[in-house]
Amino acid sequence: KNEVEQSPQNLTAQEGEFITINCSYSVGISALHWLQQHPGGGIVSLFMLSSGKKKHGRLIATINIQEKHSSLHITASHPRDSAVYICAVLRLSGSRLTFGEGTQLTVNP
Amino acid sequence: DGGITQSPKYLFRKEGQNVTLSCEQNLNHDAMYWYRQDPGQGLRLIYYSQIVNDFQKGDIAEGYSVSREKKESFPLTVTSAQKNPTAFYLCASRGQGDTGELFFGEGSRLTVL
């Protein structure tokens, strides 16, 4: 079983819909990252969370440390949000950074 | 501007040859990482380094080697022992402390002919 599990693997939505991507992990962590990967392969960091909730524009990320679960929400989705969204966790001890498999999001106009 | 530079972006090699991928950062980050990504799959950890002159194996280190002689540089060598080296390779660095932000290079696409 992977240390980091994401769901769903693939998600198709209509423009304007509210999107939720989930991430569950099985190890103790000091931080969790949400990342976005574009078709060309480049990856950008969206959020870094160690507790609570963060918001940036139409993106919201939450984390529940006790339940070992995080969610990424996109409000009023747009075709330009189409990308792979990846969850990554930083283990409590050391610098090991482990990634989930990613969620392919497609937003249709 | 600070960031991570990977080179080359595309690389072709013949079977049996070693090849070295470069990763340089000017962000003053201690932690650096190398990942491999195969089509339709997630990133898998090859090696990581927390500090100069120290590095640890990740989940798929066999057939790869690294060095960390300088804080700014973390090159990855794909050796001839790596049975299936054709892949997309990504280098990353992380800011100070547990809450440091992640930065990624643009990636290097290696094809073995």
gemmi code that builds the backbone of each chain (N, CA, C; Angstrom):
import gemmi

chains = {
    "A": [
        ("LYS", (0.855, -1.189, 0.000), (0.000, 0.000, 0.000), (0.887, 1.233, 0.000)),
        ("ASN", (0.559, 2.210, -0.890), (1.335, 3.426, -0.931), (1.150, 4.240, 0.343)),
        ("GLU", (2.220, 4.965, 0.696), (2.128, 5.846, 1.855), (1.144, 6.986, 1.617)),
        ("VAL", (1.011, 7.390, 0.362), (0.146, 8.514, 0.006), (-0.840, 8.050, -1.064)),
        ("GLU", (-2.105, 8.182, -0.761), (-3.153, 7.755, -1.689), (-4.000, 8.965, -2.074)),
        ("GLN", (-4.211, 9.121, -3.378), (-5.061, 10.204, -3.859), (-6.312, 9.641, -4.504)),
        ("SER", (-7.377, 10.417, -4.417), (-8.612, 10.047, -5.117), (-9.366, 11.308, -5.519)),
        ("PRO", (-10.045, 11.275, -6.681), (-10.002, 10.184, -7.639), (-8.728, 10.229, -8.476)),
        ("GLN", (-8.491, 9.207, -9.271), (-7.333, 9.204, -10.173), (-7.584, 10.114, -11.358)),
        ("ASN", (-8.826, 10.100, -11.840), (-9.225, 10.946, -12.959), (-10.529, 11.645, -12.611)),
        ("LEU", (-10.649, 12.889, -13.058), (-11.833, 13.674, -12.744), (-12.154, 14.575, -13.924)),
        ("THR", (-13.375, 14.468, -14.414), (-13.832, 15.337, -15.495), (-14.983, 16.187, -14.985)),
        ("ALA", (-14.908, 17.483, -15.219), (-15.926, 18.396, -14.718), (-16.321, 19.388, -15.805)),
        ("GLN", (-17.461, 19.997, -15.613), (-17.902, 21.082, -16.485), (-17.463, 22.405, -15.877)),
        ("GLU", (-17.164, 23.341, -16.746), (-16.750, 24.660, -16.287), (-17.743, 25.206, -15.257)),
        ("GLY", (-17.205, 25.726, -14.179), (-18.042, 26.305, -13.129), (-18.293, 25.381, -11.949)),
        ("GLU", (-18.027, 24.102, -12.128), (-18.282, 23.147, -11.051), (-17.276, 23.295, -9.912)),
        ("PHE", (-17.704, 22.848, -8.731), (-16.843, 22.794, -7.546), (-16.130, 21.442, -7.548)),
        ("ILE", (-14.810, 21.488, -7.385), (-13.980, 20.282, -7.508), (-13.358, 19.964, -6.152)),
        ("THR", (-13.310, 18.682, -5.818), (-12.588, 18.251, -4.623), (-11.682, 17.076, -4.979)),
        ("ILE", (-10.422, 17.183, -4.568), (-9.445, 16.104, -4.722), (-8.960, 15.751, -3.327)),
        ("ASN", (-8.891, 14.453, -3.055), (-8.549, 13.990, -1.713), (-7.187, 13.332, -1.649)),
        ("CYS", (-6.557, 13.443, -0.479), (-5.250, 12.838, -0.237), (-5.236, 12.244, 1.164)),
        ("SER", (-4.937, 10.958, 1.256), (-4.796, 10.297, 2.550), (-3.379, 9.745, 2.663)),
        ("TYR", (-2.833, 9.758, 3.863), (-1.465, 9.288, 4.054), (-1.396, 8.439, 5.311)),
        ("SER", (-0.358, 7.604, 5.380), (-0.304, 6.614, 6.457), (0.882, 6.794, 7.392)),
        ("VAL", (1.676, 7.835, 7.177), (2.860, 8.056, 8.010), (2.722, 9.386, 8.748)),
        ("GLY", (3.542, 9.546, 9.798), (3.575, 10.832, 10.482), (4.271, 11.861, 9.613)),
        ("ILE", (3.676, 13.041, 9.512), (4.245, 14.043, 8.618), (4.458, 15.359, 9.351)),
        ("SER", (5.347, 16.156, 8.795), (5.526, 17.510, 9.309), (4.905, 18.535, 8.373)),
        ("ALA", (4.683, 18.153, 7.125), (4.051, 19.070, 6.176), (3.479, 18.294, 5.005)),
        ("LEU", (2.483, 18.899, 4.357), (1.889, 18.304, 3.155), (1.838, 19.382, 2.082)),
        ("HIS", (2.194, 18.978, 0.876), (2.238, 19.912, -0.255), (1.211, 19.514, -1.296)),
        ("TRP", (0.552, 20.501, -1.874), (-0.264, 20.307, -3.070), (0.464, 20.970, -4.236)),
        ("LEU", (0.554, 20.208, -5.333), (1.315, 20.641, -6.495), (0.463, 20.491, -7.739)),
        ("GLN", (0.853, 21.227, -8.771), (0.150, 21.168, -10.048), (1.178, 20.872, -11.144)),
        ("GLN", (0.887, 19.847, -11.955), (1.782, 19.502, -13.052), (1.076, 19.732, -14.378)),
        ("HIS", (1.724, 20.516, -15.233), (1.152, 20.835, -16.534), (1.568, 19.796, -17.569)),
        ("PRO", (0.886, 19.751, -18.721), (1.181, 18.725, -19.735), (2.649, 18.655, -20.137)),
        ("GLY", (3.357, 19.746, -20.113), (4.777, 19.715, -20.486), (5.662, 19.084, -19.438)),
        ("GLY", (5.128, 18.839, -18.256), (5.885, 18.182, -17.200), (6.281, 19.083, -16.052)),
        ("GLY", (6.255, 20.402, -16.253), (6.657, 21.306, -15.185), (5.723, 21.244, -13.989)),
        ("ILE", (6.279, 21.375, -12.805), (5.495, 21.286, -11.576), (5.621, 22.595, -10.808)),
        ("VAL", (4.486, 23.084, -10.326), (4.494, 24.275, -9.490), (3.841, 23.954, -8.162)),
        ("SER", (4.319, 24.601, -7.126), (3.770, 24.404, -5.796), (2.531, 25.274, -5.619)),
        ("LEU", (1.452, 24.662, -5.105), (0.226, 25.416, -4.854), (0.113, 25.802, -3.380)),
        ("PHE", (0.277, 24.804, -2.523), (0.135, 25.029, -1.085), (1.120, 24.165, -0.317)),
        ("MET", (1.519, 24.670, 0.842), (2.197, 23.876, 1.842), (1.389, 24.022, 3.126)),
        ("LEU", (1.006, 22.857, 3.711), (0.150, 22.863, 4.892), (0.780, 22.059, 6.012)),
        ("SER", (0.692, 22.572, 7.219), (1.024, 21.740, 8.373), (-0.179, 21.630, 9.309)),
        ("SER", (-1.160, 22.503, 9.112), (-2.404, 22.432, 9.877), (-3.418, 23.344, 9.227)),
        ("GLY", (-4.710, 23.084, 9.533), (-5.756, 24.027, 9.171), (-6.083, 24.110, 7.699)),
        ("LYS", (-6.144, 25.341, 7.214), (-6.698, 25.622, 5.899), (-5.955, 26.803, 5.285)),
        ("LYS", (-5.782, 26.744, 3.943), (-5.212, 27.874, 3.227), (-6.040, 28.135, 1.985)),
        ("LYS", (-6.062, 29.406, 1.569), (-6.842, 29.793, 0.392), (-5.994, 30.693, -0.486)),
        ("HIS", (-6.057, 30.423, -1.795), (-5.374, 31.281, -2.754), (-6.250, 31.374, -3.984)),
        ("GLY", (-6.892, 32.527, -4.126), (-7.793, 32.693, -5.266), (-8.952, 31.712, -5.183)),
        ("ARG", (-9.116, 30.893, -6.230), (-10.215, 29.911, -6.251), (-9.813, 28.569, -5.642)),
        ("LEU", (-8.602, 28.462, -5.169), (-8.105, 27.210, -4.596), (-8.110, 27.274, -3.078)),
        ("ILE", (-8.574, 26.162, -2.485), (-8.599, 26.039, -1.025), (-8.011, 24.681, -0.671)),
        ("ALA", (-7.125, 24.643, 0.311), (-6.553, 23.379, 0.771), (-6.775, 23.264, 2.267)),
        ("THR", (-7.165, 22.058, 2.685), (-7.386, 21.794, 4.108), (-6.618, 20.546, 4.504)),
        ("ILE", (-6.309, 20.452, 5.781), (-5.651, 19.259, 6.290), (-6.177, 18.925, 7.676)),
        ("ASN", (-6.383, 17.622, 7.922), (-6.771, 17.125, 9.239), (-5.678, 16.173, 9.677)),
        ("ILE", (-4.811, 16.635, 10.556), (-3.648, 15.856, 10.959), (-4.074, 14.578, 11.689)),
        ("GLN", (-5.101, 14.668, 12.521), (-5.537, 13.494, 13.288), (-6.054, 12.397, 12.369)),
        ("GLU", (-6.769, 12.786, 11.322), (-7.337, 11.804, 10.395), (-6.382, 11.488, 9.253)),
        ("LYS", (-5.235, 12.149, 9.201), (-4.253, 11.927, 8.134), (-4.906, 12.100, 6.757)),
        ("HIS", (-5.519, 13.259, 6.570), (-6.266, 13.492, 5.339), (-6.200, 14.976, 4.958)),
        ("SER", (-6.098, 15.198, 3.654), (-6.103, 16.564, 3.136), (-6.987, 16.623, 1.897)),
        ("SER", (-7.566, 17.775, 1.660), (-8.373, 17.986, 0.458), (-7.942, 19.264, -0.244)),
        ("LEU", (-8.042, 19.224, -1.565), (-7.831, 20.409, -2.394), (-9.151, 20.700, -3.097)),
        ("HIS", (-9.642, 21.920, -2.938), (-10.892, 22.319, -3.561), (-10.628, 23.406, -4.593)),
        ("ILE", (-11.355, 23.317, -5.691), (-11.306, 24.378, -6.698), (-12.732, 24.877, -6.888)),
        ("THR", (-12.943, 26.142, -6.633), (-14.272, 26.717, -6.829), (-14.355, 27.322, -8.231)),
        ("ALA", (-15.565, 27.303, -8.795), (-15.798, 27.888, -10.123), (-14.723, 27.433, -11.107)),
        ("SER", (-14.622, 26.126, -11.307), (-13.553, 25.567, -12.133), (-13.596, 26.110, -13.562)),
        ("HIS", (-12.413, 26.135, -14.160), (-12.222, 26.708, -15.485), (-11.349, 25.757, -16.301)),
        ("PRO", (-11.521, 25.724, -17.633), (-10.668, 24.832, -18.448), (-9.176, 24.991, -18.193)),
        ("ARG", (-8.728, 26.180, -17.836), (-7.290, 26.346, -17.582), (-6.833, 25.658, -16.290)),
        ("ASP", (-7.791, 25.175, -15.493), (-7.422, 24.395, -14.302), (-7.057, 22.963, -14.663)),
        ("SER", (-7.284, 22.567, -15.901), (-6.974, 21.201, -16.332), (-5.482, 20.936, -16.188)),
        ("ALA", (-5.164, 19.925, -15.396), (-3.771, 19.593, -15.076), (-3.786, 18.345, -14.202)),
        ("VAL", (-2.593, 17.901, -13.823), (-2.491, 16.842, -12.818), (-2.192, 17.500, -11.479)),
        ("TYR", (-2.957, 17.132, -10.476), (-2.774, 17.670, -9.115), (-2.181, 16.570, -8.242)),
        ("ILE", (-1.123, 16.930, -7.546), (-0.334, 15.945, -6.817), (-0.213, 16.357, -5.358)),
        ("CYS", (-0.350, 15.365, -4.501), (-0.168, 15.545, -3.068), (1.188, 14.943, -2.691)),
        ("ALA", (1.948, 15.627, -1.849), (3.242, 15.110, -1.400), (3.379, 15.359, 0.092)),
        ("VAL", (3.964, 14.382, 0.809), (4.109, 14.529, 2.258), (5.573, 14.483, 2.656)),
        ("LEU", (5.893, 15.324, 3.637), (7.236, 15.354, 4.201), (7.193, 14.605, 5.529)),
        ("ARG", (7.947, 13.518, 5.622), (7.910, 12.696, 6.828), (8.419, 13.469, 8.033)),
        ("LEU", (7.921, 13.065, 9.209), (8.302, 13.717, 10.456), (9.806, 13.681, 10.674)),
        ("SER", (10.405, 12.529, 10.425), (11.839, 12.412, 10.671), (12.597, 12.502, 9.351)),
        ("GLY", (13.537, 13.384, 9.266), (14.333, 13.508, 8.054), (13.646, 14.322, 6.982)),
        ("SER", (14.161, 14.255, 5.797), (13.686, 15.089, 4.692), (12.984, 14.301, 3.600)),
        ("ARG", (12.633, 13.049, 3.860), (12.027, 12.235, 2.815), (10.671, 12.797, 2.403)),
        ("LEU", (10.527, 12.970, 1.076), (9.325, 13.582, 0.506), (8.703, 12.580, -0.450)),
        ("THR", (7.482, 12.133, -0.141), (6.821, 11.081, -0.921), (5.581, 11.632, -1.596)),
        ("PHE", (5.376, 11.219, -2.871), (4.297, 11.752, -3.676), (3.163, 10.751, -3.838)),
        ("GLY", (1.954, 11.275, -3.977), (0.835, 10.472, -4.427), (0.912, 10.271, -5.928)),
        ("GLU", (-0.005, 9.457, -6.466), (0.004, 9.133, -7.886), (-0.514, 10.285, -8.751)),
        ("GLY", (-1.191, 11.231, -8.140), (-1.721, 12.357, -8.899), (-3.167, 12.151, -9.316)),
        ("THR", (-3.853, 13.259, -9.540), (-5.230, 13.256, -10.035), (-5.272, 14.075, -11.318)),
        ("GLN", (-5.664, 13.415, -12.409), (-5.789, 14.107, -13.690), (-7.147, 14.800, -13.734)),
        ("LEU", (-7.128, 16.122, -13.754), (-8.361, 16.903, -13.822), (-8.543, 17.479, -15.213)),
        ("THR", (-9.715, 17.274, -15.782), (-10.088, 17.880, -17.064), (-11.362, 18.675, -16.849)),
        ("VAL", (-11.295, 19.959, -17.165), (-12.460, 20.818, -17.053), (-12.899, 21.212, -18.455)),
        ("ASN", (-14.095, 20.816, -18.815), (-14.631, 21.097, -20.156), (-15.416, 22.400, -20.179)),
        ("PRO", (-15.300, 23.141, -21.284), (-16.033, 24.417, -21.388), (-17.527, 24.177, -21.557)),
    ],
    "B": [
        ("ASP", (16.821, 36.020, -10.675), (15.748, 35.309, -9.975), (16.257, 33.952, -9.497)),
        ("GLY", (15.821, 33.557, -8.272), (16.221, 32.267, -7.764), (15.406, 31.159, -8.366)),
        ("GLY", (16.025, 29.973, -8.479), (15.298, 28.840, -9.017), (16.196, 27.641, -9.177)),
        ("ILE", (15.646, 26.631, -9.837), (16.380, 25.387, -10.103), (16.534, 25.230, -11.604)),
        ("THR", (17.724, 24.860, -12.008), (17.989, 24.643, -13.424), (18.411, 23.201, -13.644)),
        ("GLN", (17.677, 22.515, -14.512), (18.049, 21.165, -14.894), (18.556, 21.178, -16.325)),
        ("SER", (19.562, 20.352, -16.575), (20.033, 20.201, -17.949), (20.626, 18.817, -18.135)),
        ("PRO", (20.559, 18.300, -19.376), (19.837, 18.875, -20.505), (18.335, 18.615, -20.389)),
        ("LYS", (17.567, 19.284, -21.222), (16.122, 19.073, -21.220), (15.773, 17.753, -21.908)),
        ("TYR", (16.475, 17.446, -22.973), (16.295, 16.190, -23.690), (17.665, 15.535, -23.857)),
        ("LEU", (17.677, 14.225, -23.692), (18.947, 13.506, -23.785), (18.704, 12.127, -24.373)),
        ("PHE", (19.553, 11.758, -25.321), (19.478, 10.435, -25.913), (20.782, 9.713, -25.609)),
        ("ARG", (20.683, 8.451, -25.277), (21.904, 7.701, -25.026), (21.754, 6.287, -25.560)),
        ("LYS", (22.873, 5.700, -25.835), (22.869, 4.306, -26.288), (22.912, 3.401, -25.067)),
        ("GLU", (22.416, 2.211, -25.251), (22.469, 1.223, -24.161), (23.916, 1.010, -23.742)),
        ("GLY", (24.124, 0.877, -22.434), (25.459, 0.622, -21.932), (26.237, 1.861, -21.568)),
        ("GLN", (25.690, 3.031, -21.876), (26.380, 4.278, -21.562), (25.849, 4.875, -20.259)),
        ("ASN", (26.757, 5.466, -19.498), (26.336, 6.259, -18.353), (25.992, 7.661, -18.824)),
        ("VAL", (25.068, 8.306, -18.124), (24.742, 9.686, -18.456), (24.480, 10.444, -17.158)),
        ("THR", (24.921, 11.701, -17.117), (24.738, 12.517, -15.916), (23.796, 13.672, -16.191)),
        ("LEU", (22.793, 13.811, -15.336), (21.830, 14.908, -15.414), (22.211, 15.951, -14.371)),
        ("SER", (22.194, 17.193, -14.793), (22.608, 18.276, -13.914), (21.414, 18.904, -13.224)),
        ("CYS", (21.590, 19.288, -11.959), (20.579, 20.033, -11.213), (21.305, 21.070, -10.359)),
        ("GLU", (21.025, 22.335, -10.620), (21.650, 23.434, -9.898), (20.583, 24.363, -9.335)),
        ("GLN", (20.752, 24.783, -8.075), (19.809, 25.729, -7.483), (20.554, 26.873, -6.811)),
        ("ASN", (19.970, 28.059, -6.902), (20.560, 29.242, -6.254), (19.628, 29.793, -5.185)),
        ("LEU", (18.897, 28.881, -4.543), (17.912, 29.253, -3.525), (18.458, 29.075, -2.112)),
        ("ASN", (19.701, 28.615, -2.011), (20.325, 28.359, -0.710), (19.588, 27.266, 0.076)),
        ("HIS", (18.998, 26.322, -0.655), (18.274, 25.231, -0.011), (19.220, 24.105, 0.391)),
        ("ASP", (18.961, 23.523, 1.567), (19.754, 22.365, 1.989), (19.260, 21.074, 1.338)),
        ("ALA", (17.949, 20.881, 1.294), (17.380, 19.612, 0.834), (17.163, 19.622, -0.676)),
        ("MET", (17.638, 18.567, -1.324), (17.426, 18.405, -2.757), (17.005, 16.972, -3.053)),
        ("TYR", (16.274, 16.797, -4.160), (15.655, 15.509, -4.471), (15.761, 15.209, -5.959)),
        ("TRP", (15.791, 13.907, -6.274), (15.635, 13.441, -7.642), (14.478, 12.444, -7.696)),
        ("TYR", (13.605, 12.664, -8.701), (12.460, 11.789, -8.920), (12.443, 11.312, -10.362)),
        ("ARG", (11.836, 10.168, -10.540), (11.610, 9.625, -11.874), (10.109, 9.548, -12.091)),
        ("GLN", (9.683, 9.897, -13.323), (8.274, 9.780, -13.672), (8.146, 9.037, -14.994)),
        ("ASP", (7.360, 7.975, -14.983), (7.050, 7.224, -16.196), (5.658, 7.630, -16.676)),
        ("PRO", (5.378, 7.435, -17.963), (4.109, 7.917, -18.526), (2.898, 7.456, -17.739)),
        ("GLY", (2.044, 8.388, -17.375), (0.811, 8.073, -16.669), (0.996, 7.671, -15.218)),
        ("GLN", (2.207, 7.815, -14.718), (2.467, 7.396, -13.335), (2.931, 8.565, -12.470)),
        ("GLY", (2.958, 8.308, -11.162), (3.402, 9.330, -10.230), (4.913, 9.416, -10.138)),
        ("LEU", (5.386, 10.363, -9.339), (6.822, 10.562, -9.137), (7.349, 9.565, -8.108)),
        ("ARG", (8.465, 8.943, -8.463), (9.087, 8.011, -7.533), (10.457, 8.532, -7.129)),
        ("LEU", (10.762, 8.420, -5.843), (11.971, 8.993, -5.283), (13.184, 8.130, -5.579)),
        ("ILE", (14.211, 8.749, -6.175), (15.446, 8.030, -6.495), (16.467, 8.239, -5.375)),
        ("TYR", (16.836, 9.474, -5.136), (17.768, 9.849, -4.078), (17.350, 11.206, -3.515)),
        ("TYR", (17.765, 11.462, -2.268), (17.598, 12.786, -1.724), (18.784, 13.112, -0.823)),
        ("SER", (18.969, 14.415, -0.630), (20.092, 14.903, 0.155), (19.590, 15.988, 1.099)),
        ("GLN", (19.934, 15.854, 2.354), (19.516, 16.843, 3.348), (20.558, 17.933, 3.542)),
        ("ILE", (21.804, 17.595, 3.157), (22.885, 18.540, 3.434), (24.080, 18.161, 2.565)),
        ("VAL", (25.001, 19.076, 2.411), (26.194, 18.809, 1.606), (26.924, 17.574, 2.126)),
        ("ASN", (27.435, 16.779, 1.179), (28.219, 15.577, 1.475), (27.416, 14.476, 2.154)),
        ("ASP", (26.091, 14.534, 2.023), (25.236, 13.495, 2.581), (24.047, 13.273, 1.655)),
        ("PHE", (23.701, 11.989, 1.421), (22.519, 11.688, 0.627), (22.002, 10.299, 1.017)),
        ("GLN", (20.724, 10.077, 0.755), (20.076, 8.815, 1.087), (19.361, 8.236, -0.129)),
        ("LYS", (19.310, 6.903, -0.173), (18.571, 6.237, -1.234), (17.077, 6.430, -1.037)),
        ("GLY", (16.392, 6.567, -2.171), (14.944, 6.589, -2.148), (14.390, 5.202, -2.434)),
        ("ASP", (13.242, 5.156, -3.095), (12.575, 3.879, -3.346), (13.123, 3.117, -4.542)),
        ("ILE", (13.780, 3.814, -5.473), (14.221, 3.160, -6.709), (15.660, 3.555, -7.038)),
        ("ALA", (16.578, 3.447, -6.073), (17.944, 3.935, -6.250), (18.820, 3.028, -7.113)),
        ("GLU", (18.420, 1.789, -7.301), (19.286, 0.852, -8.037), (19.543, 1.331, -9.461)),
        ("GLY", (20.815, 1.367, -9.844), (21.182, 1.806, -11.187), (21.423, 3.302, -11.303)),
        ("TYR", (21.323, 3.998, -10.200), (21.549, 5.449, -10.167), (22.621, 5.777, -9.127)),
        ("SER", (23.303, 6.909, -9.328), (24.209, 7.418, -8.304), (24.121, 8.940, -8.278)),
        ("VAL", (24.465, 9.514, -7.129), (24.425, 10.964, -6.968), (25.652, 11.413, -6.197)),
        ("SER", (25.852, 12.727, -6.192), (26.863, 13.338, -5.342), (26.325, 14.672, -4.855)),
        ("ARG", (26.870, 15.149, -3.720), (26.456, 16.465, -3.226), (27.695, 17.145, -2.640)),
        ("GLU", (28.579, 17.540, -3.528), (29.829, 18.169, -3.121), (29.648, 19.651, -2.828)),
        ("LYS", (28.635, 20.240, -3.441), (28.326, 21.656, -3.211), (26.844, 21.790, -2.880)),
        ("LYS", (26.514, 22.795, -2.102), (25.123, 22.994, -1.708), (24.242, 23.227, -2.922)),
        ("GLU", (24.793, 23.910, -3.938), (23.987, 24.316, -5.087), (23.734, 23.188, -6.081)),
        ("SER", (24.490, 22.113, -6.006), (24.499, 21.138, -7.082), (24.208, 19.723, -6.591)),
        ("PHE", (23.365, 19.010, -7.342), (22.997, 17.637, -6.972), (22.843, 16.821, -8.260)),
        ("PRO", (23.943, 16.460, -8.906), (23.848, 15.736, -10.180), (23.458, 14.278, -9.988)),
        ("LEU", (22.734, 13.766, -10.969), (22.282, 12.371, -10.975), (22.921, 11.647, -12.147)),
        ("THR", (23.574, 10.519, -11.865), (24.127, 9.692, -12.937), (23.252, 8.463, -13.115)),
        ("VAL", (22.803, 8.272, -14.343), (22.059, 7.079, -14.704), (23.081, 6.101, -15.276)),
        ("THR", (23.320, 5.028, -14.579), (24.378, 4.116, -15.000), (23.836, 3.042, -15.939)),
        ("SER", (24.756, 2.307, -16.527), (24.363, 1.226, -17.433), (23.659, 0.098, -16.690)),
        ("ALA", (23.744, 0.108, -15.367), (23.076, -0.919, -14.567), (21.572, -0.687, -14.442)),
        ("GLN", (21.125, 0.522, -14.801), (19.692, 0.819, -14.747), (19.030, 0.166, -15.959)),
        ("LYS", (18.147, -0.797, -15.689), (17.616, -1.654, -16.760), (16.630, -0.947, -17.672)),
        ("ASN", (15.933, 0.026, -17.161), (14.912, 0.710, -17.956), (15.005, 2.213, -17.718)),
        ("PRO", (16.028, 2.861, -18.250), (16.292, 4.257, -17.889), (15.442, 5.290, -18.615)),
        ("THR", (14.772, 4.902, -19.677), (13.971, 5.876, -20.418), (12.854, 6.394, -19.529)),
        ("ALA", (12.869, 7.694, -19.238), (11.900, 8.281, -18.315), (12.086, 9.789, -18.284)),
        ("PHE", (11.197, 10.438, -17.539), (11.272, 11.865, -17.279), (11.819, 12.029, -15.863)),
        ("TYR", (12.895, 12.826, -15.712), (13.547, 12.985, -14.421), (13.351, 14.416, -13.922)),
        ("LEU", (12.934, 14.520, -12.679), (12.678, 15.828, -12.074), (13.546, 16.016, -10.837)),
        ("CYS", (14.123, 17.203, -10.733), (14.901, 17.589, -9.566), (14.097, 18.613, -8.770)),
        ("ALA", (14.189, 18.547, -7.463), (13.460, 19.493, -6.610), (14.355, 19.922, -5.455)),
        ("SER", (14.045, 21.087, -4.902), (14.697, 21.506, -3.672), (13.643, 22.059, -2.730)),
        ("ARG", (13.983, 22.061, -1.463), (13.002, 22.467, -0.448), (13.620, 23.503, 0.464)),
        ("GLY", (12.822, 24.508, 0.801), (13.279, 25.581, 1.661), (13.559, 25.110, 3.075)),
        ("GLN", (14.106, 26.003, 3.870), (14.587, 25.659, 5.209), (13.467, 25.225, 6.139)),
        ("GLY", (13.739, 24.263, 6.972), (12.778, 23.811, 7.966), (11.697, 22.929, 7.362)),
        ("ASP", (10.839, 22.412, 8.206), (9.789, 21.504, 7.753), (8.738, 22.198, 6.906)),
        ("THR", (8.643, 23.496, 7.008), (7.590, 24.207, 6.275), (8.138, 24.924, 5.054)),
        ("GLY", (9.305, 24.528, 4.620), (9.897, 25.164, 3.454), (9.151, 24.836, 2.176)),
        ("GLU", (9.088, 25.797, 1.283), (8.382, 25.619, 0.022), (9.211, 24.756, -0.925)),
        ("LEU", (8.489, 24.060, -1.816), (9.136, 23.209, -2.814), (9.324, 23.945, -4.128)),
        ("PHE", (10.471, 23.707, -4.743), (10.728, 24.237, -6.073), (11.185, 23.084, -6.963)),
        ("PHE", (10.765, 23.138, -8.229), (11.090, 22.063, -9.160), (11.826, 22.605, -10.370)),
        ("GLY", (12.720, 21.774, -10.909), (13.284, 22.068, -12.206), (12.286, 21.740, -13.299)),
        ("GLU", (12.653, 22.039, -14.540), (11.762, 21.809, -15.677), (11.766, 20.358, -16.128)),
        ("GLY", (12.708, 19.586, -15.624), (12.751, 18.175, -15.973), (13.718, 17.860, -17.101)),
        ("SER", (14.184, 16.613, -17.112), (15.056, 16.109, -18.170), (14.435, 14.827, -18.699)),
        ("ARG", (14.252, 14.786, -20.019), (13.646, 13.593, -20.625), (14.749, 12.768, -21.262)),
        ("LEU", (14.976, 11.582, -20.703), (16.038, 10.689, -21.163), (15.442, 9.572, -21.993)),
        ("THR", (16.007, 9.367, -23.162), (15.581, 8.275, -24.033), (16.787, 7.406, -24.356)),
        ("VAL", (16.655, 6.131, -24.108), (17.715, 5.187, -24.436), (17.391, 4.523, -25.768)),
        ("LEU", (18.341, 4.617, -26.702), (18.109, 4.121, -28.056), (18.550, 2.670, -28.180)),
    ],
}
model = gemmi.Model(1)
for chain_id, residues in chains.items():
    chain = gemmi.Chain(chain_id)
    for i, (resn, *xyz) in enumerate(residues, 1):
        res = gemmi.Residue()
        res.name, res.seqid = resn, gemmi.SeqId(i, " ")
        for name, pos in zip(("N", "CA", "C"), xyz):
            atom = gemmi.Atom()
            atom.name, atom.element = name, gemmi.Element(name[0])
            atom.pos, atom.b_iso = gemmi.Position(*pos), 0.0
            res.add_atom(atom)
        chain.add_residue(res)
    model.add_chain(chain)
structure = gemmi.Structure()
structure.add_model(model)
structure.setup_entities()
